[in-house]
Amino acid sequence: MTLPEIKAFVGKRVVIEYLDRLGHKCVAEGSLWEVEFVPMYGCNLIGDFGEIQLDKVVTLVEFGQQAA
């Protein structure tokens, strides 16, 4: 996903599937507050689920839109 695509989710409830530092898939659900760029680390998604690096995100969908 690109930064403009992700900024469309700011302010919405989302479900994020991402890889943790060990490579295990994790799922987080919550409000996406901000997308920020941190030099030397890249883009981070910030919400009530904490901070997740964009390069670790596998899927990002609006809450209620995920496949059954």
C-alpha positions as CSV (number, residue, x, y, z in Angstrom):
1,M,0.0,0.0,0.0
2,T,1.1,3.5,-0.6
3,L,1.0,6.4,1.8
4,P,-2.0,8.2,0.1
5,E,-4.0,4.9,0.2
6,I,-3.4,4.5,3.9
7,K,-4.2,8.2,4.7
8,A,-7.7,7.4,3.4
9,F,-8.1,5.2,6.5
10,V,-7.1,7.9,9.1
11,G,-10.0,8.5,11.5
12,K,-11.7,5.2,10.8
13,R,-11.8,1.9,12.7
14,V,-9.6,-0.6,10.9
15,V,-8.4,-4.2,11.2
16,I,-4.6,-4.6,10.6
17,E,-2.8,-7.8,10.0
18,Y,0.9,-7.4,10.4
19,L,4.1,-9.4,11.1
20,D,5.7,-9.0,14.5
21,R,9.5,-8.9,15.0
22,L,9.7,-12.7,15.0
23,G,7.7,-13.0,11.8
24,H,4.4,-14.2,13.3
25,K,1.2,-12.8,12.0
26,C,-0.7,-10.6,14.4
27,V,-4.1,-8.9,14.1
28,A,-5.0,-5.6,15.7
29,E,-8.3,-3.7,15.6
30,G,-8.8,-0.1,16.5
31,S,-9.0,3.5,15.4
32,L,-6.2,4.8,13.1
33,W,-5.2,8.2,14.4
34,E,-2.2,9.2,12.2
35,V,0.3,8.0,9.7
36,E,3.8,9.5,10.2
37,F,7.2,9.3,8.6
38,V,10.2,8.7,10.9
39,P,13.6,9.1,9.3
40,M,15.6,5.8,9.2
41,Y,12.5,3.8,10.2
42,G,9.9,4.7,7.5
43,C,6.2,5.1,7.9
44,N,4.4,4.2,11.1
45,L,0.7,3.7,11.7
46,I,-0.4,5.2,15.0
47,G,-3.7,4.3,16.7
48,D,-5.2,3.0,19.8
49,F,-3.5,-0.3,18.9
50,G,0.0,1.3,19.3
51,E,2.5,1.9,16.6
52,I,3.0,-0.4,13.6
53,Q,5.6,0.0,10.9
54,L,4.1,0.2,7.4
55,D,6.6,-2.3,6.0
56,K,5.3,-4.9,8.5
57,V,1.6,-4.5,7.4
58,V,0.1,-7.5,5.5
59,T,-3.5,-6.3,5.2
60,L,-5.3,-3.1,6.2
61,V,-9.1,-3.0,5.9
62,E,-11.9,-0.9,7.3
63,F,-13.7,-2.6,10.3
64,G,-16.6,-4.6,9.0
65,Q,-15.2,-5.0,5.5
66,Q,-13.0,-8.0,6.2
67,A,-13.8,-11.3,4.4
68,A,-15.8,-13.9,6.3
